[in-house]
C-alpha cells in the first residue's frame, strides 16, 4: 500500500519516461516478428540492490507483475511492451511505498534469439525518513499516554514505510482497547513529504475517549456440586 502523502514542497517535474532501447539485432537465422502473437520472453529486474530489503521488494513485484502473470499467454511485441510499461509503474509504486519517493524505473526490451528479454532497471534514489511523528490528542489518556505512545512503533528517524505506519495504527487501536478506552478513535493520518530535504512529517490524531469501567457485578447460577 502507498501512503496518502502530499507534498510539502512540490517535487521537480516528472522525468519523461525513457524510450525503450533499440532492440539488438537478432542472431543469424532467428526470426522474431513484431506482429506475431507467440513471442516468448524472460523478465529481469535490475537495480533493487540499492534499496532496503531487495528480496522482499522483488517478491512483492513478482506477485503482482503483469509480465509474470501472463508470460505463458500468446503475445506480440506491442503487448509485451505494454506489460513492461505497466510493470515499471508497479515497481515504482512499490518503491514509493517503502519511502523511495524519487524512484525511477525504466523498461526496455532486447531481442534474444527467437524471443525477447524484458529488463526493468530501477534507480531507487534516497529513502525518505520521518522528521517528526505526532499523535495529537493522545495526552487525553492521562497516565496511560506514555504507554500508548510506545505502542505506536513508528518514531522520528524511521523510514517512511507504508506497511509500518498502517500496522502501527492498528497496534495503537488494540492498545487503547486493552487499556480500557473502549470508545477510542484513531483518525486519518496526515503525511507531508518534503522532496528537497527527503524528510516527512506524520500526524495521526487520537481521541481516547473515557475509560470504560465495570459497573455492579452479579453472579447467578447454582454453586458447584460438593461432596
N, C-alpha and C positions, 0 to 999 in steps of 0.2 A: 504493500500500500504506500501511496505517496501522501505526505502530509499536506494539509491545506495551508501552505505557507504563502505569504505575499511579500513582495519586495519592499524593503525599507529604502533601498537605493536601487533605482532601475538598472537592470543588467544591460550590458552592451547589446547592440543589435545582434540577433541570432546569425550565426555564420551560415552562409549559403551552403546547402548540402553539397558534398563533393560529388563531382561527376564520376560515375563508375569508370575504373581504369579500362583502357582499351584491352580487350581480351588478347591473350597471347595467340600466336599463330598455331593452328592445330598441327599435330605431328603428321608426318607424311603418311598418307593413306587414311587418316582419321576423317570422319565425316560428322560434323555437328550442324544440324540445320536449325536456324533461328526459329523457324515456324513449326518444327516438328513437336509433337506432344509427348515424346517419350524420352526426353533428356534426363539422364541420371546426374546427380550432383552430390557433393560432400559439403559439409559445413565446418568451418574453423572459426574460432574466436580468439583474437589476439589482444594483448594489452591489459588484461584484467589483473596481471601480477602486480600492477602499481596500486591496486585497490585493496582494502582490507577484506579478508575472507573471500578470496577469489574462487575457491571451490564452491562456497555457498552461493555466490552470485551466478556461477556457471550452471549449477544445479537448478536454481530458480529460473534461469533463462531457458534451459532445455525443457523444463516442464511446460512452459508457455509458448515456446517457439513455433511459429507457423512453418518454418522450414523443416524443423524436426518432425512436426505432426503430419506433414503432407509429403514427406520425401519419397514415399512409396507410390504416390499418385502420379499419373502421367502429367507432364508439364512441358511447356515450351520456354524459351529463353525469357520472353517478356513476363510470363507468370512467375518464373523464378526470381526475376529482378524485383517484382512487386513484393514477393515474400521476403526478400532480403531487405528491402526498404522498411517493411513493417517490423521486421525483427531488429533492425537498427534502432527504431523508435522504442521498441520494447526494452532493449538493453540499456538505452539512455535513461528510460524511466526507472528501471531497477537501480541504476547507479544514483539517480537523484534521491530515491527513497532511502539510500544509505548515506546521504549527505554530500554527494558529489554533484553539486548543482551546476557546475561548469562542464560536465562531461560531454564529450563529443564522440559519436560512433559513426564510422564511415564504412559503408558496404561496397564491395567490389566483387566481380566475377571474372574468373580466368578459365579459358578453355584448356582442358587437360585430356589428351587422348580423345575419346568419344563422348566425354561428358564435361561437366562444369565443376569448378571448385568455387564455393561461395565463402568469402572471407569478410568477417566483421572485425574491424580494427577499432578498439576503444582507447580513448585518452581520458581517463577519469578526472584529471586535474586534482586540486586540493579538496580534502574532505572538510566541510564546514563543521563548526562546533558551536555549542551554546555558550554565549557570553553571560547569559542570565536565565534563571529558571524561577518563576514566581508562581505561588499558589495563593492568590488573593482571596481572603475570606476564611482561610483555614484557622487563623488565630481565634476565631469564634469558638473553636473547640476547647479553649481554655488549656488546662493542664495536659490534655491529650494532644495538643497541636504538634509538639516536637516529635512525638512518637509517630503521628500520622504523616508528618513531613518526611520522615525516614522511610515510610512505606512506599513513597514515590521515588523510584530508583534513579531517575534522570537528574543529573546535577550540572551546574555550570562547569564547562570544560569538556563535557561529554560530546561525542559526535552526534550530529543530527540524523538519527536513525529512526525512521517512521515506526517500525515494529516496537522499538523500545519505548517510545512515547505512548503508543496505544496500549501496550502491556502495562506500563506504569499507571495509566489512568484506571485500568481495571483493578490493579493491585490496590490502589488507593481507595476505590469504591468498596472492595472487600474489607479492607482495614477499618473503614468508617463503620461498616455494619458490625464488625466484631467488637468495636469499642462502644456499641450501643446507639450509634447515630443512625437509627433505622430510616429516617426520612431525608438523609443526606443526599445532596445533588452535586454532581461534578459537571461543570459547564463545558462549553465549547472551547477548545484550545485555540489560542491566537499566537501565531508564529510569524515573526518578521525576519526576513533574510536580507543581509547586507552583502552585496556582491563585491564591494570594494574591500571590506575587511575580512570576508569569508567567515563571518560570525552571524549568529542568530539569537533571537530572544524568544522565550516561551512564557506564555501566561496561561494558566489553567485555573479558572475561578472555581472555588469550592464553597458550598453552603452546607455546613454540617447539620444545621437544624438542632432541635432539642435532643437531649439524651432520653431514650425510651427506658422507662423503669417498670418493673413488675409491680402490680397492684396487690390486692389481697389474694393469697394463695389458698385454695380449698382442695382438700384431698378427700375423694369419695371412693366407695367400694368396700368390700369385705376385707378384713385383715387376713393375712396368710394363715394357713392351717398350721397348728402346732400340736404336738403330742401332749 
